[in-house]
């Protein structure tokens, strides 16, 4: 028992003397759980819809379904917004057929659009029928009033004729009028409530068209490109960070630092060596995902490989930076909780449309976000190099920054 207590005491003392480990040990899980809480507590997504020449009943019903509606006079202007992903769908109505052109890449947003439109169509049909019923009821009530007035006029006329007939009863030529019984007239026998309404519906059919993809694309297809980027990023980060820390703890790094090799040459050598392995890994992963698993790919495979390798090199250079800070492999894992997991959560796995603005801004500060967006544009939307050029430029900017930081950290250690 004494040996057990002594060993436990030694471990606790090691933790107590390593303040950085304590901070990361406590801060990492709290940070990740807090991000999860913000993401999962975000408001329900409401689709943004553009429409051209829709009846008022349908446009009002769409707004009542909490959809964000934008009316256009020009279909091409609405289509341009859809292509830029500023709206989720474009709605047009022609001869009773409502065409819903969705962006299509995100199956969850497509489902939200279809559900919202279907519900709005039912509400608009009910509203239309109730309006027609109200109009007919008002007309029937007016007709009944007119008929009652007509009956009163007939009654007055009959009274005058009866008086005339009585006044001429003693005349040589008396009137012999056979006046009908007003109560026997069939005016009150008309049952207007039995009239059946045959209302032509505003929307007879709903057709869903896709700008990208088709109805067979599911939610996993939308997240597939992001998952590829995340897996490549995480595995390269762990491999590079762990390997360099292991070399330092084994004394290999210290022996390299006392040689004439310059810091940038040292970092370049690690980048080149791990880069070859990274290219092989990224190529194999992409081949397996597209050929074996069946991820959709609408764009050039070479561009997908380029983005995946760029993300891997970002992760590699970030791993070099972390290896310069971490003293043990355990600290590499702790730093991954702080530096990598938040990037994963904000990379596109969760919809950030309804999250706080600071979270959307933070999303633009992480390299994974640019890589995931580029992979989605290529694989799901068939984007070319011109469409994703900015994302690739940002990824290589991160590579350059992390490379310089890693070089500076090794230079500082070499001069110490």
Residue pairs with C-beta under 8 A, 6 or more apart in sequence:
15 21
15 22
15 25
16 22
20 331
21 330
21 331
21 334
24 331
24 334
24 335
24 337
24 338
25 334
27 338
28 334
28 337
28 338
28 341
29 337
31 337
31 338
31 342
32 337
32 341
32 342
32 345
35 342
35 345
35 346
36 345
38 355
38 356
38 359
39 345
39 350
39 352
39 355
39 359
42 350
42 351
42 352
42 354
42 355
43 354
44 354
45 108
45 109
45 112
45 351
45 353
45 354
46 66
46 67
46 68
46 112
46 116
47 67
47 68
47 88
47 89
47 109
47 112
47 113
47 116
48 67
48 68
48 70
48 86
48 87
48 88
49 62
49 67
49 68
49 69
49 70
49 87
49 88
49 89
49 90
49 91
49 113
49 116
49 117
50 69
50 70
50 71
50 72
50 78
50 81
50 82
50 87
50 89
50 90
50 91
51 59
51 62
51 69
51 70
51 71
51 72
51 78
51 90
51 91
51 92
52 71
52 72
52 73
52 74
52 75
52 78
52 90
52 91
52 92
53 73
53 92
53 93
54 62
54 71
54 91
54 92
54 93
55 93
55 124
55 202
57 124
57 127
57 128
57 131
57 202
58 93
58 98
58 120
58 121
58 124
58 202
58 203
59 69
59 71
60 124
60 127
61 119
61 120
61 121
61 123
61 124
61 127
62 69
62 91
62 116
62 117
62 120
63 69
64 120
64 123
65 116
65 119
65 120
65 123
66 116
67 116
67 120
70 78
70 81
70 87
72 78
75 90
75 92
78 87
78 90
79 90
79 101
81 87
81 90
82 88
82 89
82 90
82 101
82 103
82 211
83 211
85 103
87 103
88 102
88 103
88 109
88 110
88 112
88 113
89 100
89 101
89 102
89 103
89 113
89 117
90 100
90 101
91 98
91 99
91 100
91 101
91 117
92 98
92 99
92 101
93 99
93 202
93 203
96 200
96 201
96 202
96 203
96 204
96 205
97 203
97 204
97 205
97 206
97 207
98 117
98 121
98 203
98 205
98 206
98 207
99 207
99 209
100 113
100 114
100 117
100 206
100 207
100 208
100 209
101 209
101 210
101 211
102 109
102 110
102 113
102 114
102 208
102 209
102 210
102 211
103 109
103 110
103 211
103 212
104 110
104 210
104 211
104 212
104 213
104 214
104 217
105 212
105 213
105 217
105 222
105 376
105 380
105 381
106 222
107 217
107 218
107 219
107 221
107 222
108 219
108 222
108 351
109 351
110 208
110 210
114 208
117 206
118 206
121 202
121 203
121 206
124 202
124 203
125 201
125 202
125 203
128 199
128 201
128 202
129 197
129 199
132 197
132 199
133 197
136 195
136 197
140 192
140 195
143 192
144 192
147 187
150 187
151 182
151 185
151 187
154 182
155 182
158 179
158 182
161 175
161 177
161 179
162 177
162 179
164 175
165 174
165 175
165 176
165 177
168 174
168 175
208 215
212 298
212 380
212 381
212 382
213 221
213 296
213 298
213 380
217 296
221 295
221 296
221 380
222 376
222 380
223 348
223 349
224 289
224 293
224 295
224 296
224 379
225 295
225 372
225 375
225 376
225 378
225 379
225 380
226 347
226 348
226 349
226 372
226 375
226 376
228 285
228 286
228 289
228 295
228 308
228 375
229 307
229 308
229 311
229 347
229 368
229 371
229 372
229 375
230 344
230 347
230 349
230 368
230 372
231 285
232 278
232 281
232 282
232 285
232 308
232 311
232 312
232 315
233 311
233 312
233 314
233 315
233 340
233 343
233 344
233 368
233 371
234 315
234 336
234 340
234 344
235 281
236 274
236 278
236 281
236 312
236 315
236 316
236 319
237 315
237 316
237 318
237 319
237 322
237 336
237 340
238 319
238 332
238 333
238 336
239 274
239 277
239 319
240 270
240 274
240 315
240 316
240 319
240 320
240 323
241 319
241 322
241 323
241 326
241 329
241 332
241 335
241 336
242 329
242 332
243 274
244 253
244 270
244 319
244 320
244 323
245 323
245 326
245 327
245 328
245 329
245 331
245 332
246 329
247 253
248 254
248 323
249 327
249 328
256 266
257 266
257 410
257 413
257 414
263 407
263 408
263 410
263 411
263 414
264 407
266 410
267 320
267 403
267 406
267 407
267 410
270 316
270 320
271 313
271 316
271 317
271 320
271 403
274 316
275 312
275 313
275 316
278 309
278 312
278 313
278 316
279 309
279 312
281 312
282 305
282 308
282 309
282 312
283 305
285 308
286 301
286 304
286 305
286 308
289 295
290 297
290 301
290 304
295 379
296 379
296 380
297 304
297 378
297 379
298 378
298 379
298 380
298 381
298 382
299 377
299 378
299 379
299 381
299 382
299 383
299 384
300 378
300 384
303 378
303 383
303 384
303 385
303 388
304 375
304 378
304 379
306 392
307 371
307 374
307 375
307 378
307 388
307 391
307 392
307 395
308 371
308 375
310 371
310 392
310 395
310 396
310 399
311 367
311 368
311 371
311 395
313 395
313 399
314 367
314 371
314 395
314 398
314 399
314 402
317 398
317 399
317 402
317 403
317 406
318 339
318 367
318 398
318 402
320 402
320 403
320 406
321 402
321 405
321 406
321 409
322 332
322 335
322 336
322 339
323 332
324 406
324 409
324 410
324 413
325 331
325 335
325 409
326 332
326 334
326 335
342 362
342 366
343 366
343 367
343 368
343 369
344 368
346 352
346 359
346 362
346 363
346 366
346 368
346 369
347 363
347 366
347 368
347 369
347 372
348 369
348 372
348 373
348 376
352 359
352 360
352 363
363 369
367 394
367 395
367 398
370 391
370 394
370 395
371 391
371 395
373 391
374 383
374 388
374 391
374 392
374 395
377 383
377 387
377 388
377 391
378 388
385 392
